[in-house]
Amino acid sequence: MGKHERLGVGIAVTGVAHFIAPKLFVPITKGAFPEDTGKWIKRNGASETAIGVAIAAPATRKLGFAGLGVYSAWLGWRGARALR
Protein backbone atom coordinates (compact mmCIF):
# COMPACT_ATOMS: atom_id res chain seq x y z
CA MET A 1 0.00 0.00 0.00
CA GLY A 2 1.46 3.35 -1.04
CA LYS A 3 1.51 6.59 0.92
CA HIS A 4 -1.62 8.00 -0.74
CA GLU A 5 -3.57 4.84 -0.07
CA ARG A 6 -2.46 4.85 3.58
CA LEU A 7 -3.40 8.53 3.93
CA GLY A 8 -6.81 7.91 2.38
CA VAL A 9 -7.51 4.90 4.58
CA GLY A 10 -6.44 6.86 7.67
CA ILE A 11 -8.79 9.72 6.84
CA ALA A 12 -11.63 7.29 6.06
CA VAL A 13 -11.10 5.40 9.32
CA THR A 14 -11.20 8.69 11.22
CA GLY A 15 -14.46 9.49 9.44
CA VAL A 16 -15.99 6.15 10.39
CA ALA A 17 -14.86 6.68 13.99
CA HIS A 18 -17.23 9.68 14.14
CA PHE A 19 -20.10 7.18 13.92
CA ILE A 20 -18.62 4.48 16.16
CA ALA A 21 -17.50 6.78 19.00
CA PRO A 22 -19.14 10.19 18.48
CA LYS A 23 -18.50 11.31 22.06
CA LEU A 24 -14.77 11.41 21.32
CA PHE A 25 -15.42 14.16 18.78
CA VAL A 26 -17.66 16.38 20.92
CA PRO A 27 -14.77 18.43 22.44
CA ILE A 28 -13.23 18.97 18.99
CA THR A 29 -16.48 19.75 17.20
CA LYS A 30 -18.39 21.79 19.78
CA GLY A 31 -16.20 24.89 19.46
CA ALA A 32 -16.73 25.29 15.73
CA PHE A 33 -20.27 23.89 15.71
CA PRO A 34 -21.90 24.81 19.04
CA GLU A 35 -25.40 24.30 17.68
CA ASP A 36 -26.37 20.83 16.47
CA THR A 37 -22.97 19.42 17.47
CA GLY A 38 -24.20 15.84 17.11
CA LYS A 39 -25.41 16.42 13.56
CA TRP A 40 -22.11 18.07 12.64
CA ILE A 41 -20.14 15.15 14.05
CA LYS A 42 -22.04 12.89 11.64
CA ARG A 43 -21.67 15.31 8.71
CA ASN A 44 -17.96 15.69 9.33
CA GLY A 45 -17.60 11.91 9.68
CA ALA A 46 -19.37 11.37 6.37
CA SER A 47 -17.21 14.01 4.69
CA GLU A 48 -13.99 12.53 6.02
CA THR A 49 -15.03 9.02 5.04
CA ALA A 50 -15.83 10.09 1.48
CA ILE A 51 -12.65 12.16 1.14
CA GLY A 52 -10.52 9.34 2.50
CA VAL A 53 -12.01 6.77 0.14
CA ALA A 54 -11.52 9.17 -2.79
CA ILE A 55 -7.85 9.70 -1.90
CA ALA A 56 -7.25 5.96 -1.46
CA ALA A 57 -8.56 5.14 -4.95
CA PRO A 58 -6.22 6.16 -7.78
CA ALA A 59 -9.10 7.00 -10.14
CA THR A 60 -10.53 9.63 -7.75
CA ARG A 61 -7.37 10.74 -5.95
CA LYS A 62 -7.18 14.24 -7.48
CA LEU A 63 -10.81 14.88 -6.62
CA GLY A 64 -10.19 13.56 -3.10
CA PHE A 65 -7.26 15.91 -2.56
CA ALA A 66 -9.31 18.82 -3.90
CA GLY A 67 -12.09 17.87 -1.48
CA LEU A 68 -9.59 17.65 1.37
CA GLY A 69 -8.34 21.16 0.59
CA VAL A 70 -11.82 22.65 0.52
CA TYR A 71 -12.91 20.73 3.61
CA SER A 72 -9.79 21.78 5.55
CA ALA A 73 -10.25 25.42 4.59
CA TRP A 74 -13.90 25.33 5.59
CA LEU A 75 -13.14 23.71 8.96
CA GLY A 76 -10.40 26.29 9.55
CA TRP A 77 -12.80 29.11 8.74
CA ARG A 78 -15.43 27.68 11.13
CA GLY A 79 -12.83 27.29 13.87
CA ALA A 80 -11.47 30.82 13.40
CA ARG A 81 -14.99 32.24 13.36
CA ALA A 82 -15.76 30.47 16.62
CA LEU A 83 -12.77 32.14 18.29
CA ARG A 84 -14.20 35.63 17.72
C-alpha positions as CSV (number, residue, x, y, z in Angstrom):
1,M,0.0,0.0,0.0
2,G,1.5,3.4,-1.0
3,K,1.5,6.6,0.9
4,H,-1.6,8.0,-0.7
5,E,-3.6,4.8,-0.1
6,R,-2.5,4.9,3.6
7,L,-3.4,8.5,3.9
8,G,-6.8,7.9,2.4
9,V,-7.5,4.9,4.6
10,G,-6.4,6.9,7.7
11,I,-8.8,9.7,6.8
12,A,-11.6,7.3,6.1
13,V,-11.1,5.4,9.3
14,T,-11.2,8.7,11.2
15,G,-14.5,9.5,9.4
16,V,-16.0,6.1,10.4
17,A,-14.9,6.7,14.0
18,H,-17.2,9.7,14.1
19,F,-20.1,7.2,13.9
20,I,-18.6,4.5,16.2
21,A,-17.5,6.8,19.0
22,P,-19.1,10.2,18.5
23,K,-18.5,11.3,22.1
24,L,-14.8,11.4,21.3
25,F,-15.4,14.2,18.8
26,V,-17.7,16.4,20.9
27,P,-14.8,18.4,22.4
28,I,-13.2,19.0,19.0
29,T,-16.5,19.7,17.2
30,K,-18.4,21.8,19.8
31,G,-16.2,24.9,19.5
32,A,-16.7,25.3,15.7
33,F,-20.3,23.9,15.7
34,P,-21.9,24.8,19.0
35,E,-25.4,24.3,17.7
36,D,-26.4,20.8,16.5
37,T,-23.0,19.4,17.5
38,G,-24.2,15.8,17.1
39,K,-25.4,16.4,13.6
40,W,-22.1,18.1,12.6
41,I,-20.1,15.1,14.0
42,K,-22.0,12.9,11.6
43,R,-21.7,15.3,8.7
44,N,-18.0,15.7,9.3
45,G,-17.6,11.9,9.7
46,A,-19.4,11.4,6.4
47,S,-17.2,14.0,4.7
48,E,-14.0,12.5,6.0
49,T,-15.0,9.0,5.0
50,A,-15.8,10.1,1.5
51,I,-12.7,12.2,1.1
52,G,-10.5,9.3,2.5
53,V,-12.0,6.8,0.1
54,A,-11.5,9.2,-2.8
55,I,-7.9,9.7,-1.9
56,A,-7.2,6.0,-1.5
57,A,-8.6,5.1,-4.9
58,P,-6.2,6.2,-7.8
59,A,-9.1,7.0,-10.1
60,T,-10.5,9.6,-7.8
61,R,-7.4,10.7,-6.0
62,K,-7.2,14.2,-7.5
63,L,-10.8,14.9,-6.6
64,G,-10.2,13.6,-3.1
65,F,-7.3,15.9,-2.6
66,A,-9.3,18.8,-3.9
67,G,-12.1,17.9,-1.5
68,L,-9.6,17.7,1.4
69,G,-8.3,21.2,0.6
70,V,-11.8,22.7,0.5
71,Y,-12.9,20.7,3.6
72,S,-9.8,21.8,5.6
73,A,-10.3,25.4,4.6
74,W,-13.9,25.3,5.6
75,L,-13.1,23.7,9.0
76,G,-10.4,26.3,9.6
77,W,-12.8,29.1,8.7
78,R,-15.4,27.7,11.1
79,G,-12.8,27.3,13.9
80,A,-11.5,30.8,13.4
81,R,-15.0,32.2,13.4
82,A,-15.8,30.5,16.6
83,L,-12.8,32.1,18.3
84,R,-14.2,35.6,17.7
